């Protein structure tokens, strides 16, 4: 079942259950996917859908952090529920150790030895981790391995 079909079925279920949070999040995801489809002018591939989901998840995590820093626990709780729902549709995220292993292997593959090779490593590792790991985690991992 495609992501769009899954979202439509979950939307119906949320409507029947009168789950306002799920309704809101599913509608937001569907709107983001539709906007991206219109912008690109063709039906979205699985990778493009994954990019949209990752972007939506990242936006919520950043907002959550800002609200937490501002002491707005009421908004943090709401975003936690939204993040949980968006994660349901996104692929399983890799652990820190798994990311470190993939980055280590990639550093060896491209023959990187210093921070001057940072761009080369990021260019090679991001396609492998697209949608499976947060970009900031990958960035930190690459920097820590290259700075040794």
C-alpha positions as CSV (number, residue, x, y, z in Angstrom):
1,X,0.0,0.0,0.0
2,X,1.4,3.4,-0.9
3,X,1.9,6.2,1.5
4,X,-1.1,8.1,0.0
5,X,-3.4,5.1,0.4
6,X,-2.2,4.6,4.0
7,X,-2.8,8.2,4.8
8,X,-6.3,8.1,3.3
9,X,-7.2,5.0,5.3
10,X,-5.8,6.5,8.5
11,X,-7.7,9.7,7.9
12,X,-11.0,7.8,7.7
13,X,-10.1,6.0,10.9
14,X,-9.2,9.2,12.7
15,X,-12.5,10.8,11.5
16,X,-14.5,7.9,12.8
17,X,-12.6,8.0,16.1
18,X,-12.9,11.9,16.3
19,X,-9.2,12.0,16.9
20,X,-8.5,15.7,16.3
21,X,-4.7,15.5,16.6
22,X,-4.4,12.6,14.2
23,X,-6.8,14.3,11.8
24,X,-4.8,17.5,11.9
25,X,-1.4,15.8,11.3
26,X,-2.6,13.5,8.6
27,X,-4.2,16.4,6.7
28,X,-1.0,18.3,7.1
29,X,1.1,15.5,5.7
30,X,-1.4,15.0,2.8
31,X,-1.3,18.8,2.1
32,X,2.5,18.8,2.1
33,X,2.7,15.9,-0.3
34,X,0.1,17.5,-2.6
35,X,2.1,20.8,-2.5
36,X,5.3,19.0,-3.4
37,X,3.6,17.1,-6.2
38,X,2.2,20.4,-7.7
39,X,5.6,22.1,-7.3
40,X,7.4,19.3,-9.1
41,X,4.7,18.8,-11.7
42,X,4.6,15.0,-11.4
43,X,3.6,12.2,-9.1
44,X,6.0,11.8,-6.2
45,X,8.4,8.9,-6.1
46,X,9.0,7.0,-2.8
47,X,12.2,9.0,-2.2
48,X,10.4,12.3,-2.8
49,X,7.6,11.3,-0.4
50,X,10.3,10.4,2.1
51,X,11.9,13.8,1.7
52,X,8.6,15.5,2.4
53,X,8.0,13.4,5.5
54,X,11.6,14.1,6.8
55,X,11.1,17.8,6.3
56,X,7.8,17.8,8.2
57,X,9.4,15.8,11.0
58,X,12.4,18.0,11.2
59,X,10.2,21.2,11.4
60,X,8.3,19.7,14.3
61,X,11.4,18.7,16.2
62,X,12.9,22.1,15.7
63,X,9.7,23.8,16.9
64,X,9.5,21.4,19.9
65,X,13.0,22.4,20.9
66,X,12.2,26.1,20.6
67,X,9.0,25.7,22.7
68,X,10.9,23.7,25.3
69,X,13.6,26.4,25.5
70,X,10.8,29.0,26.0
71,X,9.2,26.9,28.8
72,X,6.0,26.3,26.9
73,X,5.3,22.8,28.0
74,X,1.7,22.9,26.7
75,X,3.0,23.4,23.2
76,X,5.7,20.8,23.7
77,X,3.2,18.2,24.6
78,X,1.1,18.9,21.5
79,X,4.2,18.6,19.3
80,X,5.3,15.4,20.9
81,X,2.0,13.9,19.8
82,X,2.4,15.2,16.3
83,X,6.0,14.0,16.1
84,X,4.9,10.5,17.2
85,X,2.3,10.4,14.4
86,X,4.6,11.7,11.7
87,X,7.2,9.1,12.8
88,X,4.6,6.4,12.2
89,X,4.8,7.1,8.4
90,X,8.5,7.7,8.2
91,X,11.0,4.8,8.0
92,X,12.6,3.6,11.2
93,X,15.5,5.8,12.2
94,X,18.9,4.3,12.7
95,X,20.6,4.3,16.1
96,X,23.6,6.5,16.8
97,X,25.9,3.4,16.6
98,X,24.5,2.4,13.2
99,X,25.0,5.9,11.8
100,X,28.6,6.0,13.2
101,X,29.3,2.6,11.5
102,X,28.0,3.7,8.1
103,X,29.9,7.0,8.4
104,X,33.1,5.2,9.3
105,X,32.7,2.8,6.3
106,X,32.1,5.8,4.0
107,X,35.1,7.7,5.3
108,X,37.2,4.6,4.4
109,X,35.6,4.3,1.0
110,X,36.3,7.9,0.0
111,X,39.7,7.9,1.6
112,X,39.0,11.0,3.8
113,X,41.6,11.9,6.3
114,X,40.9,15.5,7.4
115,X,38.2,18.1,7.8
116,X,39.1,19.2,4.2
117,X,37.3,16.1,3.0
118,X,34.1,16.9,4.9
119,X,32.1,17.8,1.8
120,X,33.2,14.6,0.0
121,X,32.2,12.4,2.9
122,X,28.8,14.2,3.4
123,X,28.1,13.9,-0.3
124,X,28.8,10.1,-0.2
125,X,27.0,9.3,3.1
126,X,23.8,11.3,2.9
127,X,22.3,9.2,0.0
128,X,22.9,6.1,2.1
129,X,21.2,7.6,5.2
130,X,18.4,9.6,3.5
131,X,15.3,9.4,5.6
132,X,17.0,7.0,8.0
133,X,18.9,9.4,10.1
134,X,18.8,13.1,11.1
135,X,21.1,15.2,9.0
136,X,22.5,17.0,12.1
137,X,23.4,13.7,13.7
138,X,25.2,12.7,10.5
139,X,27.0,16.1,10.4
140,X,28.2,15.7,14.0
141,X,29.3,12.2,13.4
142,X,31.3,13.0,10.3
143,X,32.9,16.0,12.0
144,X,33.9,13.9,15.1
145,X,35.4,11.2,12.9
146,X,37.4,13.6,10.7
147,X,38.7,15.7,13.5
148,X,40.6,12.8,15.1
